[in-house]
Amino acid sequence: MKITDIKSFVVDCFRTNWVFVKVYTDEGITGVGEGTLEYKEKALVGAIEHIKSTLVGKDPLQIEKHYHDIYRDAYWRGGAVLMSALSAVEMALWDILGKHLGVPVYQLLGGKVNDECRIYVNGWFAGAKEPEEFAEKARIAVERGVSAMKWDPFGKSYLQISNQDLNKALRCIAAVREAVGDGVDLLIEAHGRFDVPTGIKIAQEVAAFKPMFLEEPVPPNNIEALAAVREKSPVAISAGERLYTRFDYNELFRRRAADYIQPDISHAGGIMELKKLAAIAEANYIPFAPHNPSGPIANAATLQIAACCPNFCILEIMYSDVEWRKYVTNENLIYENGCIKIGDKPGLGIELNEEECLKHPYVEHNLRHYTGALTDIRPAKTEFYF
């Protein structure tokens, strides 16, 4: 079997653009992957083209060799663009291998230890601005079966936060906690906003609301800063969505800078790299909670990893999305009691609809995290994801 072509499909999804990859072979078996990067899509597509020039004519089943050689030969190793391109193609190769052998990818990685995976929802807060609005949307989510939810209540703060903005954030968390009760897990997102003393202050202030964890309290560039916050935090700290490969994670594990790790399958190196990261975390008794706010193919690939990792803890998922999400793939999720069932179709268990993808071409979107528009992530017409 030989690779004959690799194509990218950039699909507008309002808050960003999904970036899907499809790998074609001379035996008619195709594989899909996703490298949705959020806001640097043109650079990502260019990086995928470079990988295409390397892989066309090669055997798609030699996944570890291709990953190793592409990572090595990039010379400027790592980084969001190169790793997202490599991640997307790597998961597409696993999809081909699974289809070739007629088994789900998780079977190739040791088989299931989990038949379902617990989820926490992101995006449930779309459009909310005031604490009361967050509370009402949280109440509706719980009525639909949600048992864990994440959001960033910190407005447009960066490095420091004013007492006024902090008080509003705490009122928001309090309102949500009161609305959902103690039986629902709250996960507080900080998007790498704060310096060390502010991160410690935030951790101390949110402790009263018993969050499952505080995510990425400081920017991702300095693991020592993250460790400094964790050392003085009364709540668990999660991090890792902006770390790439086990080499970047090495310092996080060495310093034990996070209580939960959150690698993203679309950026950290793909399926095998997440399996390796999960194994290292397991040896350190650190729960594995993958970052996963992207599209349907990234979700399908992450479910394969959730199936076969003993220390898998919880998976991020989008609560709602653009109405055409249900058309660009054949995604069919079964959601029960706060969990998603893990399917048994060959490969990743999902197919891309190329024609539907082309109906929603690239639209430029920009970062909202420091503009005060963080909750404006959905169009007027929105579909529930599950």
C-alpha positions in Angstrom: 0.0 0.0 0.0 1.3 3.5 -0.9 0.2 7.0 -0.1 -1.0 8.8 -3.2 -2.2 12.1 -1.8 -2.9 14.2 1.3 -5.5 17.0 1.3 -6.4 19.6 3.8 -10.0 20.8 4.4 -10.4 24.1 6.3 -13.9 24.5 7.6 -15.3 27.6 9.3 -16.9 26.9 12.6 -17.6 30.4 13.8 -15.1 30.7 16.7 -12.2 29.3 14.6 -11.7 27.0 11.6 -11.5 23.3 11.8 -8.5 21.9 9.9 -9.1 18.3 8.7 -6.6 16.1 6.9 -7.4 13.2 4.6 -4.7 10.7 3.4 -5.4 8.7 0.3 -3.8 5.4 -0.8 -3.5 3.3 -3.9 -5.7 0.6 -2.3 -8.7 2.9 -1.8 -8.3 3.0 1.9 -8.3 6.6 3.3 -7.6 8.0 6.7 -8.7 11.2 8.4 -7.1 13.4 11.0 -7.5 16.8 12.6 -5.0 19.6 13.4 -7.4 22.4 14.3 -5.0 25.0 15.6 -7.2 28.0 16.4 -6.2 31.1 14.3 -3.1 30.0 12.4 -4.8 27.9 9.8 -2.9 29.1 6.7 0.5 28.3 8.3 -0.8 24.9 9.3 -2.0 24.0 5.8 1.4 25.0 4.5 3.1 22.6 7.0 0.8 19.8 5.9 1.9 20.4 2.3 5.5 19.9 3.4 4.6 16.6 5.0 2.7 15.6 1.9 5.9 16.0 -0.2 7.6 13.6 2.2 5.0 10.9 2.4 3.5 10.5 -1.1 4.7 7.2 -2.4 5.5 5.8 1.1 3.9 2.9 3.0 1.2 4.4 5.3 1.5 1.6 7.8 5.0 2.6 8.9 3.6 5.1 11.4 6.4 5.3 14.0 9.1 5.6 11.3 7.3 8.4 9.5 6.6 10.3 12.7 10.2 10.0 13.8 11.7 11.0 10.5 9.3 14.0 10.0 9.9 15.2 13.5 13.7 14.8 13.1 13.9 16.4 9.7 11.9 19.4 10.6 15.1 20.6 12.2 13.2 23.4 14.0 11.4 20.8 16.2 8.2 21.3 18.0 5.9 24.3 18.1 2.2 24.6 17.4 2.3 24.7 13.6 4.7 21.8 12.9 3.3 19.6 15.6 -0.3 20.2 14.6 0.4 19.2 11.0 2.3 16.1 12.1 -0.4 15.2 14.7 -3.2 15.4 12.0 -1.3 13.2 9.5 -0.2 10.8 12.2 -3.8 10.1 13.3 -4.9 9.7 9.7 -2.2 7.0 9.3 -3.6 5.2 12.4 -7.1 5.4 10.8 -5.7 3.7 7.7 -4.0 1.0 9.7 -7.2 0.3 11.7 -9.3 0.1 8.6 -6.7 -2.1 6.8 -6.8 -4.6 9.7 -10.6 -4.2 10.3 -10.2 -3.1 14.0 -10.6 0.1 16.0 -7.4 1.9 16.7 -7.7 1.3 20.5 -7.4 -2.5 19.7 -4.0 -1.8 18.1 -2.8 -0.1 21.3 -3.7 -2.9 23.7 -7.5 -3.0 23.7 -10.1 -1.4 25.8 -9.8 -0.7 29.5 -12.8 1.7 29.3 -16.1 1.1 27.5 -17.1 4.8 28.0 -15.4 8.0 29.1 -16.6 10.7 31.4 -16.8 14.1 29.9 -16.8 17.7 31.0 -18.4 20.3 28.7 -17.0 23.5 27.3 -19.1 26.1 25.4 -22.2 25.7 27.6 -21.9 29.3 28.6 -22.2 30.8 25.0 -23.4 34.4 25.1 -23.4 34.7 28.9 -22.0 38.0 30.3 -23.3 38.3 33.9 -23.2 35.8 36.7 -26.9 35.2 36.6 -26.7 34.3 32.9 -24.0 31.8 33.6 -26.0 30.3 36.3 -29.1 29.9 34.1 -27.1 28.3 31.3 -25.4 26.0 33.8 -28.8 24.9 35.2 -30.0 24.1 31.7 -26.8 22.0 31.0 -27.3 20.0 34.1 -30.9 19.3 33.2 -29.6 17.8 30.0 -27.4 15.4 31.9 -24.1 17.3 32.3 -22.1 16.3 35.4 -19.0 18.5 34.8 -18.4 21.8 33.2 -15.6 24.2 32.5 -15.3 27.9 31.8 -13.1 31.0 32.1 -14.7 33.6 34.3 -11.8 36.1 34.2 -13.0 38.4 31.4 -10.1 40.1 29.6 -7.5 40.1 32.4 -3.9 39.4 31.7 -1.1 38.8 34.2 -2.9 40.7 37.0 -6.6 41.1 37.8 -8.3 44.1 39.4 -10.3 43.6 42.6 -13.5 44.5 40.7 -12.9 41.9 38.0 -11.9 39.3 40.5 -15.0 39.9 42.5 -17.2 39.5 39.4 -15.4 36.3 38.5 -16.0 34.9 42.0 -19.7 36.0 41.9 -19.9 34.1 38.6 -18.4 30.9 40.1 -20.6 31.2 43.2 -23.7 31.6 41.0 -22.9 28.6 39.0 -22.1 26.5 42.0 -25.4 27.5 43.6 -27.3 26.7 40.4 -25.9 23.2 39.9 -25.2 22.1 43.5 -22.3 20.1 44.9 -23.0 17.0 42.7 -21.6 18.7 39.6 -17.8 19.2 39.0 -16.7 22.7 38.2 -13.5 23.2 36.3 -12.0 26.7 36.3 -10.1 27.8 33.1 -7.5 30.5 33.3 -6.1 30.3 29.7 -2.6 31.0 30.9 -3.6 34.5 32.0 -1.8 35.2 35.2 1.7 35.9 36.7 2.7 33.7 39.7 1.4 35.8 42.6 -1.9 36.4 40.8 -2.2 32.7 39.9 -1.7 31.8 43.6 -4.3 34.4 44.7 -6.8 33.0 42.1 -6.2 29.5 43.3 -6.8 30.5 46.9 -9.9 32.5 46.1 -11.6 29.7 44.0 -10.9 27.0 46.6 -14.2 27.8 48.4 -16.1 26.5 45.4 -14.4 23.1 45.4 -13.4 23.0 41.8 -12.1 19.8 40.3 -9.1 21.7 39.0 -7.8 25.2 38.0 -6.5 25.0 34.5 -3.3 26.7 33.2 -3.1 29.5 35.7 0.2 30.9 34.2 1.4 31.2 30.6 2.8 27.9 29.2 6.4 29.0 28.6 7.8 28.5 32.1 7.2 25.2 34.0 8.9 26.6 37.1 6.2 29.3 37.3 3.5 26.6 37.0 5.2 24.6 39.8 5.4 27.7 41.9 1.6 28.2 41.7 0.9 24.5 42.3 3.2 24.5 45.4 1.0 27.1 47.1 -2.4 26.2 45.5 -5.1 24.7 47.7 -6.8 23.2 44.6 -5.6 20.8 41.9 -3.8 22.3 39.0 -4.1 21.1 35.4 -2.0 22.1 32.4 -0.4 20.9 29.2 -2.6 21.9 26.2 0.2 24.0 24.9 3.0 21.5 25.4 4.1 19.4 22.5 5.5 15.9 22.7 7.0 14.0 25.6 10.1 16.1 25.3 8.2 19.3 26.3 6.4 17.3 29.0 9.6 16.0 30.5 10.1 19.1 32.6 6.5 19.2 33.7 6.8 15.6 35.0 10.2 16.2 36.5 9.0 19.2 38.5 5.6 17.6 39.1 4.1 21.0 38.1 0.5 19.8 37.5 -1.9 17.4 39.1 -3.7 16.6 35.8 -2.1 16.6 32.4 -4.1 17.8 29.4 -2.2 17.1 26.1 -4.2 17.8 22.9 -4.2 15.0 20.3 -4.2 17.6 17.5 -1.1 19.3 18.7 1.0 17.1 21.0 2.0 14.6 18.4 -1.1 12.5 17.7 -2.3 9.2 18.9 0.9 7.3 19.8 2.4 10.4 21.5 -0.6 10.8 23.7 -0.4 7.1 24.6 3.2 7.6 25.6 2.4 10.7 27.7 -0.5 8.8 29.4 1.9 6.0 30.3 4.5 8.4 31.8 1.7 10.1 33.7 0.4 6.7 34.9 3.8 5.9 36.3 3.7 9.1 38.3 0.0 8.6 39.4 -1.1 11.7 37.5 -4.6 11.5 35.9 -4.9 11.9 32.1 -7.5 14.5 31.1 -7.0 15.3 27.4 -7.7 18.8 26.0 -10.3 18.4 23.3 -12.3 21.6 22.4 -12.0 21.1 18.6 -13.9 19.2 15.9 -15.4 15.8 15.4 -12.3 14.0 14.1 -10.1 15.1 17.0 -12.9 13.9 19.3 -13.0 10.5 17.6 -9.3 10.1 17.9 -9.2 11.1 21.5 -11.9 8.6 22.3 -9.5 5.9 21.0 -6.9 6.9 23.5 -9.5 7.2 26.3 -10.5 3.6 25.6 -7.0 2.1 26.2 -5.4 4.3 29.0 -5.9 3.0 32.6 -5.3 6.4 34.1 -7.8 8.2 31.8 -9.8 10.5 34.0 -12.1 12.9 32.0 -12.4 14.3 28.5 -13.2 17.8 27.4 -16.0 18.1 24.8 -18.0 20.9 23.2 -21.5 21.2 24.6 -22.9 22.8 21.4 -21.6 23.7 18.0 -22.4 25.1 14.5 -25.4 23.4 12.9 -23.2 21.9 10.1 -21.0 20.0 12.5 -23.4 17.1 12.0 -22.9 17.1 8.3 -19.1 17.4 7.8 -18.6 13.9 9.3 -20.8 10.9 10.2 -20.1 11.5 13.9 -22.7 9.6 16.0 -22.1 10.0 19.8 -24.0 8.1 22.4 -24.2 10.1 25.7 -25.4 8.7 28.9 -25.0 9.6 32.6 -22.3 12.1 31.9 -20.3 9.7 29.7 -19.8 9.0 26.0 -19.8 5.4 24.8 -16.7 4.4 22.9 -17.6 2.7 19.6 -16.0 -0.3 17.9 -15.8 0.7 14.2 -12.5 0.1 12.4 -9.9 2.9 12.5 -11.1 6.1 14.2 -14.7 5.2 13.4 -15.5 8.4 11.6 -15.5 9.6 7.9 -15.2 13.0 6.4 -17.8 14.5 4.0 -15.6 16.4 1.6 -18.5 18.1 -0.2 -20.0 19.4 3.0 -16.6 20.7 4.1 -16.3 22.8 1.0 -19.6 24.5 1.7 -18.0 26.2 4.7 -14.7 27.6 3.6 -12.1 29.5 5.7 -13.1 32.6 7.5 -10.6 34.7 9.4 -11.2 34.6 13.2 -9.1 36.3 15.8 -8.3 35.5 19.5 -11.0 36.7 21.9 -9.4 35.8 25.2 -8.3 39.3 26.1 -11.1 41.3 24.4 -14.0 40.6 26.8 -15.7 38.6 24.0 -14.7 35.1 25.2 -18.2 33.8 25.4 -19.1 34.8 21.9 -18.3 31.4 20.5 -21.5 30.4 18.8 -23.7 31.8 16.0 -27.3 32.6 16.5 -28.4 29.2 15.3 -26.7 26.5 17.3 -27.0 22.8 17.6 -26.4 20.8 20.8 -23.5 18.5 20.3 -25.0 15.6 22.1 
